[in-house]
Amino acid sequence: MFKTYFFRYCSIICLAVALGLLLPACGNRPETAPAPEEAPVVYSMQEAPPAEDALGEEAPAMLAPAPPPVAAEKIMLEPEFGNILFNPPTEMTRDKTERIEVRISREALDDAGLIGRGEVIRDTVRVSNLMSVALYGDKFQVASITDEKQLVEPTGYTEWSFDVTPLVVAKGQILTLKVSIHLPSGVKNKLVYSRPISIDVDGKSAILKWLVENWKLLVLLAFVAALVSYLVRNLQKAKKPYKRSGNEAVFISYRRDDSSGYTLAIYEQLKKALGDDAVFMDLDDIPHGEDFVEHIEKVLAKANTLLVMIGERWVNAANAKGRRLDDPGDFVRLEVAKALHRNIRVIPVLLKNAQMPGVDELPEDLHKLTRKNGIRIHDDQFEASVQRLLEAIAAQ
């Protein structure tokens, strides 16, 4: 009996285990009719069937891999090395501008065509596609002729030009050359080259430069100074009081129709300086009833100087009988001839544009007149001319 119940319980347990395994597999899934079979899709040679994963789903399309990002730090730290040359002078002059040029290249550099008198300095430098070059100096005025930032091509060279003007005279003034490479946006520029340049600046040519730039003003000032000095000197001479020696006795010989106006003005100046009794001029001074020739001889006997007033018509003055100087009785000819015969000092006084007559223009008794040194009276320097005449009279 015990065996019967035992086998009965074992059968029940086995049945329960079997039902527990079968029921989850069946679940509550509704029964559906099988789907009709679809015709297979045929692809051409140019098309490829979409890839499917292990579960039959379409795999996403594959994209080409993106290039790895460029490391800015690597460009900045490991740029390509190239060459640099520049030509700063070691000596300059204040306010005198000179050209300094800088060349950078990835290749060997030639200094042909370089502008500037400084000695060429060569060196190596880090090079990038975009570079900046600048000159700095507190005691210099630096004008950049080219753009500070320029492209550096794979071949050839790139050039920077500067006009540099020293402002202060001193030795060992520092002008600094700085070179920077330019990196992608967002990355700061990197200074790759800095070189101080010592320059001695003198001022020897500063004055010369000023003279060259202002020569017109200097010429004008010199002319004005000379003119003022000349006028002052002549004014002083004109105003200088004449000191009489007490021995002056002047006879003035002239023709009324040739130079009466000038002669009268000179006569007044001489009387003012010498006194009325020391100057004799014309017929108005001859007493009435006295012989003209005898009176002339008396006056010449007292005179020590004869002034011959020669105007533009003095030589060729004429009357109805012909040229007056050809007349032995002409009073001007008589006055000059008697003075020359007595060895009285004779001074020709040339008026306006009159010239000294030649020997062939004078009668024989007046030939000695051509050997006398004359004095010209200038219209625009009348007082100065009369002063010279007074000095000549006094120099006996």
Buried (B, 14 or more C-beta within 10 A) or exposed (E): EEEEEEEEEEEEEEEEEEEEEEEEEEEEEEEEEEEEEEEEEEEEEEEEEEEEEEEEEEEEEEEEEEEEEEEBEEBBEEBEEBBBBBBBBEEBBBBBEBBBBBBBBBEEBEEEEBEBEBEBBEEEBBBBBBBBBBBEBEBBEBEEEBEEBBEBEEEEBBBBBBBBBBBEBBEEBEBBBBBBBBBEEEEEBBEBBEBEBEBBBBBEBBEEBEEEEEEEEEEEEEEEEEEEEEEEEBEEBBEEEBEEEEEBBBBBBBBEEBBBEBBBEBBEBBBEBBEEEBBBBBEEEBEEEEEEEEBBBEBBEEBBBBBBBBBBEBBEBEEEEEBBBEBEEBBBBBBBBBBBEEEBBBBBBBBEEBEBBEEEEBBEBBEBBBEBEBBBBEEEBBEBBBBBBBEBBBEE
